[in-house]
Each structure stands twice: as structure tokens, then as C-alpha cells.
């Protein structure tokens, strides 16, 4: 369980840093369906890309701790869940987005319970 937590946290961190940097570098071109959204959305997307890269760095920091701090994993998972809930709110208010955004919503709602379940695994293994 502790190994699974470490691998998931590292994978999450690497993925979030890569996605965040892609949004920073590519702007609207990195958002399916938003290629012609305009400069305001481009600016917003690049800003949030930096935030998302920082979120990924927080996952990498947590994954490199010994033991992996359960509290940090729970907080980071809660942020991911909040993002998924935000997408659900958008779905209810604005309708269905691009299919890829729907797939991301599923991931953002499915992964946090896994992280909540595994959060204390490394601390328990080392106790």
C-alpha cells in the first residue's frame, strides 16, 4: 500500500507539472475546443497552468517525504476533488464541455477516494 501511494503521488506530481507547463507554453492551444477563445482566456489558462504546475510540485514534495505525510495527501486529494466538483458545477450551469473535459472530470472525482484510502499507508508501514 505504501509503495502504491508513493507511485500514485509521483505519477500525479509529474503529470500535473507537465500539464501545467503545457498550459503555460501553449495557452489556448492546450485547451480542447478553446483555440479561438481570445486573449483573456489565454491569459487565464496560462496563469492557471502555473498554479497547476505548482500543485504538481506539491505532490512531488509529498511523494519524496519519508514517510509520505498523510495530511498532505489528504489536502492535495481534497483540492483535486474540489476541481472535479467545479467541473460538475460547470456541467450543470453551462452544459457538456468537450469530451476530454468530461474524461478529466471522471478522473478528478475517482482518484481522490483512492488517495484518501491510501493516505496513511506509508505512515502506518513505518510505525
Backbone torsions as a table, in degrees:
resi	resn	phi	psi	omega
1	UNK	NA	-42.1	-179.8
2	UNK	-64.4	-39.7	178.5
3	UNK	-65.5	-41.0	178.4
4	UNK	-62.1	-42.4	178.0
5	UNK	-60.6	-47.2	-178.7
6	UNK	-61.7	-44.7	-178.9
7	UNK	-65.7	-42.7	178.5
8	UNK	-64.4	-41.7	-179.7
9	UNK	-66.7	-41.9	177.1
10	UNK	-63.6	-44.4	179.3
11	UNK	-62.0	-43.8	178.4
12	UNK	-61.6	-44.8	-179.7
13	UNK	-62.1	-47.4	179.9
14	UNK	-62.5	-44.9	-179.4
15	UNK	-62.5	-44.5	-177.9
16	UNK	-67.3	-39.5	177.3
17	UNK	-63.7	-45.6	-179.3
18	UNK	-62.9	-44.9	179.8
19	UNK	-65.1	-44.1	179.4
20	UNK	-61.1	-44.4	178.8
21	UNK	-65.6	-37.6	177.6
22	UNK	-62.1	-41.7	178.3
23	UNK	-65.3	-38.8	178.3
24	UNK	-65.0	-43.0	-175.3
25	UNK	-79.3	-35.6	-173.2
26	UNK	-100.1	-16.8	-179.4
27	UNK	59.6	-134.9	-176.4
28	UNK	-58.5	-28.3	-179.4
29	UNK	-64.1	-17.6	-180.0
30	UNK	-88.1	-4.5	-177.8
31	UNK	-110.4	112.0	-179.7
32	UNK	-55.1	126.2	178.2
33	UNK	86.2	-0.7	-176.1
34	UNK	-114.8	16.7	-175.6
35	UNK	-55.0	-34.9	-177.9
36	UNK	-111.3	30.3	-174.8
37	UNK	-73.8	-17.1	177.7
38	UNK	104.6	172.8	-172.5
39	UNK	-71.3	-31.2	-179.6
40	UNK	-65.6	-45.5	178.3
41	UNK	-68.1	-36.3	176.6
42	UNK	-60.1	-46.8	179.2
43	UNK	-61.7	-45.9	179.5
44	UNK	-61.3	-45.5	-179.4
45	UNK	-62.6	-41.3	179.5
46	UNK	-67.9	-37.7	176.5
47	UNK	-62.9	-50.2	180.0
48	UNK	-66.3	-26.0	174.1
49	UNK	-61.8	-42.4	177.8
50	UNK	-63.8	-42.3	178.1
51	UNK	-61.3	-43.4	-178.5
52	UNK	-66.9	-36.9	175.6
53	UNK	-63.1	-40.9	176.2
54	UNK	-63.2	-37.9	175.7
55	UNK	-61.0	-42.8	177.3
56	UNK	-62.6	-39.9	177.3
57	UNK	-62.8	-34.8	176.8
58	UNK	-64.5	-40.4	175.5
59	UNK	-62.0	-43.9	179.7
60	UNK	-63.6	-40.3	176.9
61	UNK	-59.2	-49.0	-178.3
62	UNK	-61.3	-42.8	-177.1
63	UNK	-65.6	-23.6	-177.6
64	UNK	-91.5	-3.1	179.1
65	UNK	-80.6	153.5	176.6
66	UNK	-129.2	110.9	-7.0
67	UNK	-75.4	164.3	175.7
68	UNK	-64.9	123.2	-176.3
69	UNK	-69.9	117.5	-178.6
70	UNK	-58.2	-38.4	-178.9
71	UNK	-61.6	-42.9	178.8
72	UNK	-64.5	-43.0	179.8
73	UNK	-61.5	-42.9	179.9
74	UNK	-63.8	-42.6	178.9
75	UNK	-64.4	-45.2	-179.8
76	UNK	-65.0	-39.8	177.2
77	UNK	-65.5	-37.6	178.6
78	UNK	-64.1	-37.8	177.3
79	UNK	-64.0	-42.6	177.4
80	UNK	-61.1	-44.4	178.6
81	UNK	-62.2	-41.1	177.4
82	UNK	-60.6	-39.8	176.1
83	UNK	-62.1	-42.3	177.1
84	UNK	-63.7	-39.4	177.6
85	UNK	-66.3	-35.6	175.0
86	UNK	-61.8	-39.5	177.2
87	UNK	-65.4	-38.6	176.8
88	UNK	-63.5	-39.6	177.3
89	UNK	-61.8	-42.7	176.9
90	UNK	-63.1	-40.8	177.9
91	UNK	-59.5	-44.3	180.0
92	UNK	-68.5	-38.2	-175.5
93	UNK	-83.7	-34.1	-171.0
94	UNK	-119.9	-14.7	-177.9
95	UNK	101.1	-174.2	-175.5
96	UNK	-72.3	129.2	174.5
97	UNK	-86.0	-170.8	173.9
98	UNK	-51.8	146.7	-176.6
99	UNK	-56.9	-33.4	-178.5
100	UNK	-65.9	-35.7	176.8
101	UNK	-65.8	-34.3	176.3
102	UNK	-65.5	-40.4	177.7
103	UNK	-63.4	-41.5	177.6
104	UNK	-63.3	-38.0	177.2
105	UNK	-58.9	-44.7	178.9
106	UNK	-60.3	-43.9	178.9
107	UNK	-63.6	-43.5	-177.1
108	UNK	-68.3	-22.3	176.6
109	UNK	-93.6	-27.8	-177.1
110	UNK	-84.5	-36.8	-175.5
111	UNK	-71.3	-40.3	-177.8
112	UNK	-54.3	-43.1	177.0
113	UNK	-59.6	-33.1	177.1
114	UNK	-65.2	-46.6	178.1
115	UNK	-63.2	-41.0	178.0
116	UNK	-60.5	-40.4	-179.7
117	UNK	-66.7	-41.3	-176.8
118	UNK	-87.1	-11.0	-168.6
119	UNK	-47.0	-46.2	-176.0
120	UNK	-91.2	5.6	-173.5
121	UNK	-59.2	-45.4	-177.2
122	UNK	-70.4	-40.0	177.6
123	UNK	-63.4	-41.5	178.0
124	UNK	-65.4	-40.7	-177.9
125	UNK	-64.9	-31.5	-177.2
126	UNK	-91.3	-8.7	-178.9
127	UNK	-79.0	NA	NA
